């Protein structure tokens, strides 16, 4: 004899079954599970989008641990909860993690397709809720979710009643997706062909133990604010394959203050389309300055083969300024900006490396972005050595005009949070490396168009280690800049690698803010100024575009300390200080060597 409880789920037995998969009806009879597939309808779910189906889902999930009889003793089996087409409204928090025992096999929840089966977390009562929030208790290992859309939002629909697309305004700040807190192990969850929309925070890995190995395959993230937050030192090895983050508003990936080593986030194939949230700057990857973020011991953060589209003026590629040892890599990606104002492509500081390999950059409007390489930022600056911050373009990157050309007017404020286009060096430190195969039509400050093809590391001012390989091609330190010192004759010095030939050097005095009529002369010499390589004619300081000196040196650099330095300095045309009271403007320069 069988009882259906909304479906043929149990069979009647004479006494209590030996295993845990049992149910006692009101008449005292015992029943045991007869099927391994459970539906929420068997426990009273409606799926009409208006009734609270929380209790039905909780009951179904709690009984899943008994649905594979051969494993019920150790709770290692993965039973399936089949969720037919419909909209299931959940008014309670943590419904999908509400199971009363650790199940090493987790459970499988399968819908009829992400456009057919929708689980909606209703937070219109103003209470913060998570679809899955295991808190301080280990609940599952290895859950699988397939063919389901998970929705937050005031309205779960993609479109409102008049057919307009729901967007940012529909996101409910209290509606959050999956928070995996990692007590003991809370690992190996897999999402296949699932959808996520209208969540304030879609995923967060929290806690202090293993919340790792989450995998997403062919999933769609549509109109969420923030997607992924890692705030757990053992949140490792999360991967996405062929996923589409369609029109999201906030950060794609953020590392929190408690990360302290978590890493190994890898996204391969698909697309990221970022819409602007006018309230804040957002990033594809944001590892903020105060974060003890991922480090070399816990692998890297890698995006491979993606189309990345940044819409709006406040959407950026990355901010990699935490105090870990993170390598953030974009490989074989095409990166498009639709901004109408200058914006930041990347910012790198501390011991971190941001790497672009075989990537193509495109700006849809004629506005140039900029990169920031910083030696030290924030309150933890004393713990860093900024020359280790590296921005690398390797392989065959395709770069646009002015990609490395500094905007001299805004670059005057070296400590500013934002500058204009090209490379902005903060604290005069950091490393820029551009590989041989990369190309960009650029114009440096000497107004000589050329193609940059470098086989070396290009540093900021006054570092002592440069090349990573010698290919015989022309290499460039271009441009560097330094604030004009109060004593102009002191100038600024640039270190050159040993055993190279300097072919050409140039310097410029940017006249903005220099209004004195005192004559000034530009000079390029060796380190102690004992050998003069180039000298301009003395001219009056003015604001008509500054002064420029370009010279062909053809100088062989030895390993001698003095000869490995080029000094760029100014005097009044007669060897004396031009104007000891001048302290505005920039000395800008560049060097080409082979």
HUTAFEN-V903541 format. One record per pair of residues at least 4 apart in sequence whose ideal C-beta (glycine too) atoms are under 8 Angstrom apart, sorted by the first residue. I is the first residue (numbers start at 1). J is the second residue. D is the distance in whole Angstrom. If there is no record, write none. Layout:
# HUTAFEN-V903541
i=<I,I>
j=<J,J>
d=<D,D>
This chain:
# HUTAFEN-V903541
i=<1,1,2,2,2,2,2,3,3,3,3,3,3,4,4,4,5,5,5,5,6,6,6,6,6,7,7,7,7,8,8,9,9,9,9,9,10,10,10,10,10,11,11,11,12,12,12,13,13,13,13,14,15,16,16,16,17,17,17,17,19,19,19,19,19,20,20,20,20,21,21,21,21,21,21,21,22,22,22,22,23,23,23,23,24,24,24,24,25,25,33,33,33,33,35,36,36,36,36,37,37,37,37,37,38,38,38,38,38,38,38,38,38,39,39,39,39,39,39,40,40,40,40,40,40,40,40,40,40,41,41,41,41,42,43,43,43,43,43,43,44,44,44,44,45,45,45,45,45,46,46,46,46,47,47,47,47,47,47,47,48,48,49,49,49,49,49,49,49,50,51,52,52,52,52,52,53,53,53,53,54,54,54,54,54,55,56,57,57,57,57,57,57,58,58,58,58,59,60,60,61,61,61,61,61,61,62,62,62,63,64,64,64,64,64,64,65,65,65,65,65,65,65,65,66,66,67,67,67,68,68,68,68,68,70,71,71,71,71,72,74,75,75,75,75,75,76,76,76,77,78,78,78,78,78,78,78,79,79,80,80,80,80,81,81,81,81,82,82,83,83,83,83,83,83,83,83,84,84,84,85,85,85,85,85,86,86,86,87,87,87,88,88,88,88,89,89,90,90,90,90,90,90,91,91,92,92,93,93,93,93,93,94,94,94,94,94,94,94,94,95,95,96,96,96,96,96,97,97,97,97,97,98,99,99,99,99,102,102,102,102,103,103,103,103,104,104,105,105,106,106,106,106,106,106,106,107,107,107,108,108,108,108,109,109,109,109,109,110,110,110,110,110,111,111,111,111,111,111,112,112,112,113,113,113,114,114,114,114,114,114,114,115,115,116,117,117,117,118,118,118,118,118,119,119,119,119,119,120,120,120,120,121,121,121,121,121,121,121,121,121,122,123,123,123,123,123,123,123,124,124,126,127,128,128,129,129,129,129,130,130,130,130,131,131,131,131,132,132,132,132,133,133,133,133,134,134,134,134,134,134,134,134,135,136,136,136,137,138,138,138,138,139,140,140,141,141,141,141,142,142,142,142,143,143,144,144,144,144,145,145,145,145,145,146,146,146,146,147,147,147,148,148,149,149,149,149,150,150,150,150,150,150,151,151,151,151,151,151,152,152,152,152,152,152,152,152,152,152,152,153,153,153,153,153,153,153,153,154,154,154,155,155,155,155,156,156,157,158,158,158,158,159,159,159,159,160,160,160,160,166,166,166,167,167,167,168,168,168,168,168,170,170,171,171,171,171,171,171,171,171,172,172,173,174,175,175,175,176,176,176,176,176,177,177,177,177,177,178,178,178,178,179,179,179,180,180,180,180,180,180,180,180,180,181,181,181,181,181,181,182,182,182,182,182,182,182,182,182,182,182,182,182,183,183,184,184,185,185,186,186,186,186,187,187,187,187,187,188,188,188,188,189,189,189,190,190,190,190,191,191,191,191,191,192,192,192,193,193,193,194,194,194,195,195,195,195,196,196,196,196,196,196,197,197,197,197,198,198,199,199,200,200,200,201,201,201,202,202,202,202,202,203,203,203,203,204,204,204,204,205,205,205,205,205,205,205,205,205,205,206,206,206,206,207,207,208,208,208,208,209,209,210,210,211,211,211,212,212,212,212,212,213,213,213,214,214,215,215,215,215,216,216,216,216,217,217,217,217,218,218,218,219,219,219,220,220,220,221,221,221,221,221,221,222,222,222,223,223,223,223,224,224,224,225,225,225,225,226,226,226,227,227,227,227,227,227,228,228,228,228,228,229,229,229,229,230,230,230,230,230,230,230,230,230,230,230,231,231,231,231,231,231,232,232,232,233,233,233,233,233,234,234,235,235,236,236,236,236,236,237,237,237,238,238,238,239,239,239,239,240,240,240,240,241,241,241,242,242,242,243,243,243,244,244,245,245,245,245,245,245,246,246,247,247,248,248,248,248,248,249,249,249,249,249,250,250,250,251,251,251,251,251,252,252,252,252,252,253,253,253,253,253,254,254,254,254,255,255,255,255,255,255,255,255,255,256,257,257,257,258,259,259,259,259,259,259,260,260,260,261,261,261,261,261,261,262,262,263,263,263,263,263,263,263,263,264,264,264,264,264,265,265,265,266,266,266,266,267,267,267,267,268,268,269,269,269,270,270,270,271,271,271,271,272,272,272,272,272,273,273,274,274,274,274,274,274,274,274,275,275,275,276,276,276,276,276,276,277,277,278,278,280,281,281,281,281,282,282,282,282,283,283,283,283,283,284,284,284,284,284,284,285,285,285,285,285,285,285,286,286,287,287,287,287,287,287,287,287,287,287,287,287,287,288,288,288,289,289,289,289,289,289,289,290,290,290,290,291,291,291,292,292,292,293,293,293,293,294,294,294,294,294,294,294,295,295,295,296,296,296,297,300,300,300,300,301,301,301,301,302,302,302,302,303,303,303,303,303,304,304,304,304,305,305,305,306,306,306,307,307,307,308,308,308,308,308,308,309,309,310,310,310,310,310,310,310,310,310,311,311,311,312,312,313,313,313,313,314,315,315,316,316,316,316,316,317,317,317,317,318,318,318,318,318,319,319,320,320,320,320,320,320,320,320,320,321,321,321,321,321,321,321,321,322,322,322,323,323,323,323,323,324,324,324,325,325,326,326,327,327,327,328,328,328,328,329,329,329,329,330,330,330,330,330,331,331,331,331,331,332,332,332,333,333,333,334,334,334,335,335,335,335,335,336,336,336,337,337,337,337,337,337,337,337,338,338,339,339,339,339,339,340,340,341,342,342,342,342,342,342,343,343,343,344,344,344,344,344,345,345,345,345,346,346,346,346,347,347,347,348,348,348,348,348,348,348,348,348,348,348,349,349,349,349,349,349,349,349,349,349,349,350,350,350,350,350,350,350,351,351,351,351,352,352,353,353,353,353,354,354,354,355,355,355,356,356,356,356,357,357,357,358,358,358,358,359,359,359,360,360,361,361,361,361,361,362,363,363,363,363,368,368,368,368,368,368,368,368,369,370,370,370,370,370,370,370,371,371,371,371,372,372,372,373,373,373,373,373,373,373,373,373,373,373,373,374,374,374,374,374,374,374,375,375,375,375,375,375,375,375,375,375,375,376,376,376,376,376,376,376,377,377,380,384,386,386,386,387,387,387,387,387,387,388,389,389,389,390,390,390,390,390,391,391,391,391,391,392,392,392,392,392,393,393,393,393,393,393,394,394,394,395,395,395,396,396,396,396,397,397,397,397,397,398,398,398,399,399,399,399,399,399,400,400,401,401,401,401,402,402,402,402,403,403,403,404,404,404,404,404,404,404,404,405,405,405,405,405,405,405,406,406,406,406,406,406,406,406,406,406,406,407,407,407,407,407,408,408,408,408,408,408,408,408,409,409,409,410,410,410,410,411,411,411,411,411,412,412,412,412,412,412,412,413,414,414,414,414,414,414,415,415,419,420,423,425,425,425,425,425,425,426,428,428,428,428,429,429,429,430,430,431,431,431,431,431,432,432,432,432,433,433,433,433,433,434,434,434,434,434,435,435,436,436,436,436,436,437,438,438,438,439,439,439,440,440,441,441,442,442,442,442,443,443,443,444,444,444,444,444,444,445,445,445,445,445,445,446,446,446,446,446,448,452,453,453,454,454,454,454,455,455,455,455,455,455,455,455,456,456,456,456,456,456,456,457,457,457,457,458,458,458,458,458,459,459,459,459,459,460,461,461,461,461,461,462,462,462,463,464,466,466,466,466,467,467,467,472,473,474,474,474,474,475,475,475,475,476,476,476,476,477,477,477,477,477,478,478,478,479,479,479,480,480,480,480,481,481,481,481,482,482,482,482,482,483,483,483,483,484,484,484,484,484,484,484,484,484,484,485,485,485,485,486,486,486,486,487,487,488,488,488,488,488,488,488,488,488,489,489,489,489,489,489,490,491,491,491,491,491,491,492,492,492,492,493,493,493,493,493,494,494,494,494,494,494,495,495,496,496,496,496,496,496,496,496,497,497,497,498,498,498,498,499,499,499,500,500,500,500,501,501,501,501,501,501,502,502,502,502,502,502,502,502,502,503,503,503,503,503,503,504,504,504,504,504,504,505,505,505,505,505,505,505,505,505,505,505,506,506,506,506,506,506,507,507,507,507,507,507,507,507,507,508,508,508,508,508,508,508,508,508,509,509,509,509,509,509,509,509,509,509,509,510,510,510,510,510,511,511,511,511,511,511,511,511,512,512,512,512,513,513,513,514,514,514,514,514,514,514,515,515,515,516,516,516,516,517,517,518,518,518,518,518,518,519,519,519,519,519,519,519,520,520,520,520,520,520,520,520,520,520,520,521,521,521,521,521,521,521,521,521,521,522,522,522,522,522,522,522,522,523,523,523,523,523,523,523,523,523,523,523,524,524,524,524,524,524,524,524,524,524,524,525,525,525,525,525,525,525,525,526,526,526,526,526,526,526,526,527,527,527,527,527,527,527,528,528,529,529,530,533,533,533,533,534,534,534,534,535,536,536,536,537,538,538,538,539,541,541,541,546,555,557,557,557,558,558,559,560,561,566,568,568,570,570,571,571,571,571,572,572,572,572,573,578>
j=<11,12,8,10,11,12,34,9,10,11,12,25,31,8,9,42,9,10,42,43,39,41,42,43,44,35,39,41,42,34,35,33,34,35,38,42,23,31,32,33,34,31,32,34,29,30,31,17,30,31,32,30,30,22,24,30,21,22,30,32,32,66,69,72,73,65,66,72,73,32,33,63,66,67,69,72,30,31,32,66,30,31,32,33,28,29,30,31,29,31,63,66,67,69,67,67,68,79,80,67,79,80,81,82,42,60,63,64,67,79,80,81,82,45,60,81,82,83,84,44,45,47,53,56,57,60,81,83,88,45,47,56,84,60,55,56,57,59,60,63,53,55,56,59,53,56,57,60,88,50,51,53,86,53,83,84,85,86,87,88,86,87,86,87,88,89,118,120,156,89,89,89,90,91,92,122,57,88,89,90,58,90,91,92,95,59,60,61,88,90,95,96,98,62,92,95,98,63,64,81,81,95,96,98,99,107,98,99,100,67,79,80,81,99,103,107,72,75,77,79,99,101,103,107,72,79,77,79,80,72,77,78,79,105,77,75,76,77,105,77,104,101,102,103,104,105,103,104,105,105,103,105,106,107,108,142,144,107,108,107,108,109,110,107,108,109,110,110,111,88,109,110,111,112,117,119,148,111,112,117,111,112,113,116,117,116,117,118,118,120,156,117,118,119,120,120,122,95,119,120,121,122,131,122,125,98,129,127,128,129,130,133,98,129,130,131,132,133,134,135,131,132,109,119,131,132,178,132,133,134,139,140,139,103,107,139,140,138,139,140,141,107,139,140,141,141,142,141,142,140,141,142,143,144,188,189,140,143,144,143,144,145,146,143,144,145,146,148,144,145,146,147,148,116,117,146,147,148,149,116,117,147,117,147,193,147,148,149,193,194,195,220,149,195,147,147,148,149,148,149,150,151,156,131,148,149,150,151,151,152,153,156,129,130,131,150,151,152,175,176,177,175,127,128,129,152,172,174,175,154,172,174,174,174,176,133,174,175,176,176,177,178,179,150,176,177,178,177,178,179,180,176,178,179,181,138,139,140,179,180,181,183,186,181,181,183,207,183,183,184,185,186,186,186,189,185,186,187,188,187,188,189,190,189,190,189,190,191,192,189,190,191,192,194,191,192,193,194,192,193,194,194,195,194,195,196,197,177,194,195,196,197,199,156,195,196,197,198,199,156,171,172,175,176,177,197,198,199,200,224,166,170,171,172,175,197,198,199,170,172,198,160,166,170,198,197,198,166,165,166,197,222,163,164,165,166,164,165,166,170,170,198,223,223,247,275,223,225,249,275,277,198,223,175,198,199,200,223,224,225,249,198,200,200,200,198,199,200,199,200,201,202,204,196,199,201,202,203,189,202,203,204,203,204,206,186,189,203,204,205,206,207,211,214,186,205,206,207,211,232,186,187,205,206,207,208,209,210,211,212,232,234,235,207,209,209,210,209,210,207,209,210,211,210,211,212,213,214,212,213,214,215,213,214,215,214,215,216,217,214,215,216,217,219,217,218,219,217,218,219,216,219,220,219,220,221,222,202,219,220,221,222,224,221,222,223,224,223,224,224,225,224,225,226,225,226,229,221,224,226,227,228,214,227,228,229,228,229,230,231,211,212,214,229,230,231,232,235,238,262,211,231,232,258,211,232,232,233,234,258,232,234,234,236,232,234,235,234,235,236,237,238,236,237,238,238,239,238,239,240,241,239,240,241,243,240,241,242,243,241,242,243,240,243,244,243,244,246,227,243,244,245,246,248,246,247,248,246,247,248,249,248,249,250,248,249,250,277,250,251,254,245,248,250,251,252,253,238,252,253,254,265,253,254,255,256,235,238,253,254,255,256,259,262,263,265,294,235,255,256,257,258,259,258,259,262,258,259,260,261,262,261,262,259,262,262,263,264,298,299,264,266,299,264,265,266,265,266,267,268,266,267,268,270,268,269,270,268,269,270,267,269,270,270,271,252,270,271,272,273,274,271,273,273,275,252,272,273,274,275,274,275,276,277,282,277,280,282,282,283,284,285,286,272,274,283,284,285,265,284,285,286,301,283,286,287,288,259,262,286,287,288,291,293,294,322,291,290,291,292,292,291,292,293,294,322,324,292,293,324,292,294,295,297,298,324,294,298,293,294,295,298,299,300,301,326,294,298,299,300,301,294,301,302,301,302,303,304,302,303,304,306,304,305,304,305,306,305,306,307,306,307,308,309,284,306,307,308,309,309,311,282,284,308,309,310,311,312,315,311,312,315,282,311,312,313,314,315,282,314,312,314,314,314,315,316,344,286,314,315,316,315,316,317,318,319,303,308,310,316,317,318,301,303,317,318,319,320,328,318,319,291,293,294,301,318,319,320,321,322,324,326,328,352,319,321,322,321,322,323,349,377,378,380,322,378,379,380,322,323,324,322,323,324,322,323,324,326,298,299,300,301,322,324,326,324,325,326,325,326,327,325,326,327,328,329,326,327,328,329,328,329,330,331,308,329,330,331,333,330,331,332,333,331,332,333,330,333,334,333,334,336,317,330,333,334,335,336,336,338,315,316,317,335,336,337,338,339,343,315,338,339,338,339,339,340,341,343,343,339,343,343,344,345,346,347,330,335,345,346,328,346,347,348,354,346,347,326,328,346,347,348,349,352,353,354,347,348,349,350,352,374,377,378,326,350,352,350,351,380,383,384,350,351,352,351,352,352,353,352,353,355,352,353,354,355,354,355,356,357,335,355,356,357,359,355,356,357,358,359,357,358,359,356,359,360,359,360,362,345,359,360,361,362,362,363,364,343,345,361,362,363,364,367,369,364,365,343,363,365,367,369,365,367,367,367,368,369,370,420,421,367,369,370,369,370,371,372,418,361,369,370,371,354,371,372,391,371,372,374,352,353,354,371,372,373,374,389,390,391,430,372,373,374,375,376,377,384,386,389,426,430,374,376,377,384,386,388,389,384,385,388,389,389,390,389,390,391,392,390,391,392,390,392,394,392,393,394,397,394,395,397,394,395,396,397,393,397,398,397,398,397,398,399,400,403,400,367,368,369,400,400,401,402,403,405,420,421,422,421,407,419,420,421,422,423,424,391,422,423,424,419,424,426,389,390,391,423,424,425,426,429,430,431,432,460,386,389,425,426,427,429,430,384,385,386,387,389,426,427,428,429,430,460,381,382,384,386,426,427,429,381,426,384,388,427,429,430,429,430,431,459,463,465,431,429,430,431,430,431,432,433,457,423,430,431,432,433,431,432,433,434,435,397,399,433,434,435,438,433,435,438,435,437,438,435,437,438,439,434,435,437,438,439,438,439,440,403,404,438,439,440,452,440,441,440,441,442,443,421,422,442,443,422,440,442,422,423,432,434,440,442,452,478,421,422,442,443,444,445,479,411,419,420,421,422,423,424,445,479,481,588,411,419,420,421,422,412,445,481,508,510,512,586,588,420,510,512,416,418,419,420,419,420,424,481,586,483,510,512,513,584,585,586,419,424,425,426,427,428,483,426,427,424,424,432,429,430,460,461,480,481,430,460,461,462,482,460,461,463,459,460,457,458,459,460,463,457,458,459,460,454,456,457,458,468,438,452,453,454,458,454,455,453,454,455,471,473,453,452,453,454,451,452,453,451,452,449,451,449,450,451,452,447,448,449,448,450,478,479,506,590,479,506,508,548,588,590,506,508,548,550,590,550,476,473,474,458,473,475,476,467,468,469,470,471,472,473,475,466,467,468,469,470,475,497,465,466,467,468,466,475,476,477,478,463,465,466,477,495,480,480,481,482,492,494,493,494,495,495,495,477,495,496,497,475,497,500,594,594,503,592,593,594,500,592,593,594,590,591,592,593,494,496,590,591,593,590,591,592,588,589,590,494,588,589,590,586,587,588,589,492,568,586,587,588,583,585,586,587,488,509,514,570,582,583,584,585,586,587,490,491,492,583,580,581,582,583,577,580,520,569,570,571,577,578,579,580,582,569,570,571,576,577,578,569,523,567,568,569,570,587,567,568,569,587,527,565,566,567,568,565,566,567,568,589,591,564,565,500,502,557,564,565,566,591,593,557,564,593,557,558,559,564,557,558,559,556,557,593,594,554,555,556,557,593,594,553,554,555,556,557,566,591,592,593,552,553,554,592,593,594,550,551,552,553,591,592,524,533,534,550,551,553,566,589,590,591,592,548,549,550,551,589,590,522,524,548,549,568,587,588,589,590,522,546,547,548,549,586,587,588,589,514,520,522,541,546,547,570,585,586,587,588,546,585,586,587,588,541,542,543,544,545,546,547,585,543,546,584,585,543,584,585,541,542,543,546,582,584,585,541,542,543,541,579,581,582,540,541,540,541,572,578,579,582,538,539,540,541,572,573,578,538,539,540,541,547,570,571,572,573,578,579,535,536,537,538,539,570,571,572,573,578,534,535,536,547,548,549,568,570,529,532,534,535,536,549,567,568,569,570,571,532,533,534,535,549,551,553,566,567,568,589,529,530,531,532,533,566,567,569,530,531,533,562,563,565,566,567,561,562,563,564,565,566,567,562,567,567,569,562,551,553,555,566,549,550,551,553,549,547,548,549,573,572,573,574,547,578,579,582,585,563,563,564,593,563,564,564,564,565,591,587,589,578,587,575,576,577,578,576,577,578,579,578,582>
d=<7,4,5,7,5,7,6,8,5,8,7,7,6,5,7,8,5,6,5,7,8,5,4,7,7,8,6,7,5,6,6,6,6,6,7,5,6,4,6,6,6,7,6,4,6,7,6,6,5,7,5,7,6,6,8,5,7,5,7,4,8,7,6,4,7,7,5,5,8,6,4,8,3,7,6,5,6,7,6,7,7,5,7,8,7,7,6,7,5,6,7,5,6,7,7,5,6,5,7,8,8,5,8,5,6,5,6,6,6,7,7,5,7,8,7,7,5,7,6,8,3,7,6,5,5,5,7,6,7,5,7,8,7,7,8,4,8,4,5,8,8,7,4,8,4,4,7,8,6,8,4,6,8,7,8,7,8,3,6,5,7,7,7,4,8,6,8,7,7,6,6,6,7,4,8,8,6,5,6,6,6,5,6,4,5,6,6,6,7,7,5,7,8,6,8,6,5,6,7,6,7,8,7,6,5,6,7,5,5,7,4,8,6,7,8,4,7,5,8,7,7,6,5,8,5,8,7,3,8,7,3,7,5,8,7,7,5,3,7,7,7,6,7,5,7,7,8,5,5,5,8,4,6,6,5,7,7,6,7,7,4,8,6,6,7,5,7,5,8,7,6,7,5,8,5,7,6,8,6,7,8,5,8,4,6,8,7,7,5,6,6,8,7,5,7,5,5,5,6,7,5,7,7,5,7,8,7,7,8,4,6,6,6,8,6,8,7,4,7,7,7,8,8,8,5,4,8,5,6,4,5,7,8,6,8,5,7,5,7,8,7,7,8,6,7,5,7,7,6,4,5,4,4,7,8,7,7,6,8,7,4,8,7,7,7,5,7,7,8,8,5,6,8,7,3,7,4,4,8,4,5,6,7,5,8,6,6,4,6,6,4,7,7,8,8,6,5,7,8,5,8,6,6,7,6,7,5,7,5,8,8,4,6,8,5,7,7,5,5,8,8,8,6,7,5,7,5,4,4,6,7,6,6,5,7,8,6,7,7,5,7,7,5,6,8,5,6,7,4,7,7,8,8,4,8,7,4,7,7,7,5,8,6,6,7,6,8,6,5,5,7,6,7,7,7,6,7,6,6,7,4,7,7,5,7,8,5,8,7,8,7,5,7,5,8,4,6,7,7,5,7,5,7,7,4,7,7,6,7,7,5,8,8,4,8,8,5,6,8,8,7,5,3,7,7,7,5,4,7,8,7,5,6,5,6,7,3,8,5,5,8,7,6,6,8,8,7,6,7,6,7,7,5,6,6,6,5,8,6,8,4,7,7,6,8,8,7,8,5,8,7,6,7,8,5,7,6,7,7,5,8,7,7,5,7,7,6,6,6,6,5,8,8,6,5,7,4,6,8,7,5,7,8,5,6,5,7,8,7,5,7,8,5,7,7,8,5,4,6,8,5,8,7,7,4,7,5,5,3,8,6,7,7,6,6,6,7,7,5,8,8,7,5,5,7,5,5,8,8,5,8,8,8,5,8,8,5,8,7,8,7,5,7,5,5,7,8,7,5,7,8,5,8,7,5,8,7,5,7,7,5,7,6,7,4,5,6,6,7,5,7,8,5,7,7,5,6,6,5,7,5,7,8,7,5,7,8,4,8,7,4,8,7,7,5,7,5,4,7,7,7,5,6,8,6,5,6,6,7,8,8,6,5,8,5,7,5,6,6,4,5,7,7,5,7,5,8,8,5,8,8,7,4,7,5,8,5,7,8,7,5,7,7,5,8,7,5,6,6,7,7,4,7,6,5,6,8,8,6,7,7,5,7,7,7,5,4,7,4,5,7,6,6,7,7,5,7,7,7,5,7,7,8,5,8,6,5,8,7,7,5,7,6,5,8,7,8,8,8,3,7,5,6,7,7,5,7,6,4,5,5,8,6,7,4,6,7,5,6,7,5,8,8,7,5,7,8,5,7,7,7,4,7,7,5,6,8,8,4,5,7,8,5,5,5,6,7,7,4,7,8,7,5,5,5,7,8,7,6,7,8,5,7,4,7,6,8,5,5,5,8,8,5,6,7,7,5,7,6,7,5,7,7,8,5,8,8,5,7,7,5,8,5,4,6,6,7,6,6,7,8,6,6,5,6,8,8,4,8,8,8,7,5,6,5,7,6,6,8,3,7,4,5,7,6,7,8,6,4,7,8,8,5,8,8,5,8,7,7,5,7,7,5,6,7,5,7,8,6,8,6,4,7,7,6,6,7,5,7,5,7,7,7,8,7,5,6,8,4,5,6,7,8,6,2,7,5,6,6,7,8,7,7,5,8,6,8,7,7,6,7,8,5,7,6,5,7,6,8,8,5,6,6,8,8,4,7,7,6,7,5,6,4,7,8,8,7,5,7,4,7,6,7,7,6,6,6,5,7,8,7,5,4,7,8,6,8,8,4,7,7,7,6,6,3,7,4,6,6,8,8,6,8,5,5,4,4,6,4,8,7,8,7,4,7,6,6,7,5,7,8,5,8,7,7,7,5,7,6,8,5,6,7,7,5,7,8,5,8,7,6,7,7,8,6,7,5,7,5,7,4,7,7,7,7,5,7,7,8,6,5,8,7,7,5,6,4,6,7,8,8,6,5,7,7,8,7,6,5,5,6,5,7,8,6,8,5,6,5,7,7,5,7,5,8,5,6,7,4,6,7,7,5,8,7,7,7,5,8,5,6,7,8,7,7,5,7,5,7,7,5,6,7,7,5,7,8,4,8,7,7,7,5,7,6,8,8,4,6,7,7,5,7,8,5,8,7,5,7,8,6,7,5,7,5,8,6,7,8,8,7,5,7,8,6,5,7,5,7,7,6,7,6,6,6,6,6,7,7,5,6,8,5,8,6,6,7,7,7,8,4,7,5,5,5,7,6,7,4,7,5,7,4,8,7,6,7,5,7,5,7,8,8,4,7,7,5,7,7,5,8,8,8,8,7,5,7,7,6,7,7,5,7,6,8,8,4,8,7,7,5,7,8,5,6,7,5,7,6,5,4,7,8,4,5,7,8,5,8,7,4,7,7,6,6,7,7,6,7,7,6,7,8,5,7,8,8,4,7,7,7,6,6,5,6,7,6,6,7,5,7,7,5,6,6,8,5,7,7,6,7,8,3,7,6,7,6,6,8,4,6,7,6,7,8,2,7,7,6,4,7,3,6,8,3,8,5,5,8,5,7,6,7,7,8,6,4,6,5,7,7,7,5,8,8,7,4,7,7,4,8,7,8,8,7,7,5,7,8,8,4,8,8,5,7,7,5,6,5,7,4,8,6,6,7,8,4,7,8,8,8,8,4,8,8,7,8,4,8,6,7,3,8,6,8,7,5,6,7,6,6,6,7,7,5,6,5,5,8,8,7,6,6,7,6,4,6,6,7,8,8,5,8,8,7,4,6,7,7,5,6,7,6,7,3,5,6,7,7,7,8,5,8,6,6,7,7,6,7,8,5,4,5,7,6,6,7,7,7,7,8,8,7,6,7,8,7,6,7,7,7,7,8,4,8,6,7,6,4,7,7,7,8,5,4,6,7,5,8,7,7,5,5,7,6,8,8,7,4,7,8,7,7,4,7,7,5,6,8,4,7,7,7,6,7,5,6,6,8,7,7,7,5,7,6,7,5,7,7,7,7,8,6,6,7,5,6,7,5,6,8,6,6,7,5,8,6,7,4,7,7,5,7,8,6,6,7,6,7,5,6,8,8,5,7,4,8,5,6,6,4,6,7,8,4,7,8,6,6,5,8,8,7,5,7,4,8,6,7,8,6,5,8,6,7,6,7,7,6,6,6,8,7,8,4,8,5,8,7,7,7,6,8,5,8,7,6,7,7,7,5,8,7,8,6,5,8,3,7,7,5,7,5,6,7,6,7,5,7,4,8,4,8,7,5,8,8,8,6,8,6,7,8,8,6,6,6,5,6,6,5,7,8,7,6,7,7,5,6,6,7,7,4,7,6,5,6,8,6,6,7,5,7,5,7,7,8,5,5,3,6,7,7,6,7,5,6,5,7,5,8,7,5,8,7,7,7,6,6,7,6,5,5,7,6,7,7,7,8,7,6,7,4,6,7,7,7,8,5,5,6,7,7,5,7,6,5,5,7,4,8,6,7,6,7,5,7,7,6,5,6,6,7,7,5,7,7,4,5,7,7,8,6,6,6,7,7,5,7,7,7,4,7,6,5,6,6,8,5,4,6,7,4,8,8,6,7,5,7,8,8,5,7,7,7,6,8,5,5,6,6,8,6,8,5,5,4,8,6,7,6,5,6,6,4,7,6,6,8,7,6,8,3,5,4,7,7,8,6,6,5,7,8,6,5,5,8,6,5,7,7,6,6,6,4,8,4,6,6,8,5,5,7,7,7,8,5,7,5,8,7,8,4,7,6,6,7,4,8,6,5,7,5,7,8,7,4,6,8,4,8,6,8,6,7,5,8,8,8,7,5,7,7,8,5,4,8,7,6,8,6,7,6,8,5,7,6,5,6,7,5,7,6,4,7,6,6,7,7,7,7,4,7,7,3,8,6,5,8,6,7,8,6,5,7,8,6,8,3,7,7,6,8,4,8,7,3,8,6,8,7,7,8,8,6,6,7,5,7,7,6,7,6,6,5,5,7,5,6,7,6,5,7,4,8,8,7>
